[in-house]
Amino acid sequence: MSDRHQKRPMTGGDERRLTDLTVGDAKRILVYGVMVLLAVGLLVALLGRIMIALLLGVVAAVYLLPVQRWLEKRLRAREGSALVTIALIVLPLVGLTAYLGYELSGYSNFVRQRREEMIGALSRALSHYLPVAPGRMRAGLEAAFAEAVAQSVESIQALRQQTPLLLASLTLFFFTVFYVLTHRARLEAYIKLRVPGEYLPLYERLATNIGGALHGAIRAVFIDQSLKGVAILLLNLVFGIPLAVVLAVITFLIGFFPLLGEWAVYIPVSAYLLVFRHAPMSAAIYLGVGVCMTVGSSLLLRPRLASGGTRHFGFYWMLVALVAGVYSFGIPGIVLGPAILGFVKAVVETLLGRVRYDTSLLVTEIRREQSETREPVEAARAEPGEYPLVEHPAGP
């Protein structure tokens, strides 16, 4: 019997050679490939705009898991403990939002009623410090005020247009947190059951790198924002600024944007001290502290805290992840930037494998440099007619 008609041994699918594939196998591969691409495309179309909410929900659930476990042991109800855990976040946020809205609405009405008086005082004060006529300064301020009102109206309209997306994102965020808290064991078993064992190194590196990066980034951001809020609160109390607590809370919330957020707080307050309090020194101190706080926290403190919270990334890489992530994705980039960095690092480590010191490029270069350095030294020490010195290992 010829080799062509000999029966091939039965082996597993992963053990077969590519040359053994038949036309039927190629058809099945093509059909399954098209179906996978179609499934991924439909999933992206379905969850594309709310994918950030799902990811943030998973991350929030992982961080709330210790609290939920502690409550579950005492309440003896997993669903009830999950609801209580979520309420510990929702209720303070609702109360804080209501408080901020109440305080800011009162001051917005005051500004609207005293608009002309404030523009006049501001134009006279700025004319005193700048070489501009009061009339021209007043006209410029009125135009700027009108533009700010128009931008506010457009922002409100844009927010109303995004209301369905925000409601859908919030709904999926909280339900994702609840689902992960109550079904964590089933989810973990589902993933491990369907991932082949040969991918265990990749699975472990993904969990280690992504988890470490997220832990360090979120820890750093909350510590950094808390310190900023406390600093603004102390400055407000020292200089007697109205709405001291409200401005500190706003600083905590909007300061997630590196090099941008808290400018919206300390620049207007510095202008208030300069124009209405006639205190240029206080305004300069307030502005200087704010600028140093922004630059120092965004470029030094936050990446330093993030790199200290994880052993897998240094200061530079966490700086890249945080700044590039927020620049690319906005506030969700605080989570997405480190997560992407951790994913890439896990894939690279899995493909390159474990470090082999003896055969690595670094050791090869060191040995070559030592050999090139040793040869001229031995040749210079050797006398004419004698052999170069050869080092021998010492005896026992």
Sequence and secondary structure as in RCSB ss.txt:
>XXXX:A:sequence
MSDRHQKRPMTGGDERRLTDLTVGDAKRILVYGVMVLLAVGLLVALLGRIMIALLLGVVAAVYLLPVQRWLEKRL
RAREGSALVTIALIVLPLVGLTAYLGYELSGYSNFVRQRREEMIGALSRALSHYLPVAPGRMRAGLEAAFAEAVA
QSVESIQALRQQTPLLLASLTLFFFTVFYVLTHRARLEAYIKLRVPGEYLPLYERLATNIGGALHGAIRAVFIDQ
SLKGVAILLLNLVFGIPLAVVLAVITFLIGFFPLLGEWAVYIPVSAYLLVFRHAPMSAAIYLGVGVCMTVGSSLL
LRPRLASGGTRHFGFYWMLVALVAGVYSFGIPGIVLGPAILGFVKAVVETLLGRVRYDTSLLVTEIRREQSETRE
PVEAARAEPGEYPLVEHPAGP
>XXXX:A:secstr
  GGGS      GGGS GGG  HHHHHHHHHHHHHHHHHHHHHHHHHTTTHHHHHHHHHHHHHHHHHHHHHHHHH
  HHHHHHHHHHHHHHHHHHHHHHHHHHHHHHHHHHHHTHHHHHHHHHHHHHHHSSS HHHHHHHHHHHHHHHHH
HHHHHHHHHHHTHHHHHHHHHHHHHHHHHHHHSHHHHHHHHHHHS GGGHHHHHHHHHHHHHHHHHHHHHHHHHH
HHHHHHHHHHHHHHT SSHHHHHHHHHHHTTSTTTTTHHHHHHHHHHHHHTS  HHHHHHHHHHHHHHHHHIIII
IHHHHHHHH SS  HHHHHHHHHHHHHHHSTTHHHHHHHHHHHHHHHHHHHH S  TTTSHHHHHHHHHHHHHHH
HHHHHHS TTS          
